[in-house]
Amino acid sequence: MWLFLVLATLLTWHLGENRGGGMLTAALLGIALVKGCIVAFDFMALRHAPPLWRIFVGGWLLLVCVLIGLAYWKGSLT
């Protein structure tokens, strides 16, 4: 898992530095969401936590990614 997280971080950094666009931003946010879930559920051991905690943390991660995506989309319209 650790190696996957490092490789995903390097990939998102490389793509973010060299390219741009809405679809790429959505893909980068998706990768960030997956990385956040891995950290929360595996490294923070929430996989075996009560369902309410898993829903709360997963929903928070999703909400943050959606809000960042909306801010990017709104900024690209102006």
Buried (B, 14 or more C-beta within 10 A) or exposed (E): EEEEBEEBEEEBEEBEEEEEEEEBBBBBBEBBBBBBBBBBBEEEEBEEBEEEEBEEBBEEBEEBBEEBBEEBEEEEEE
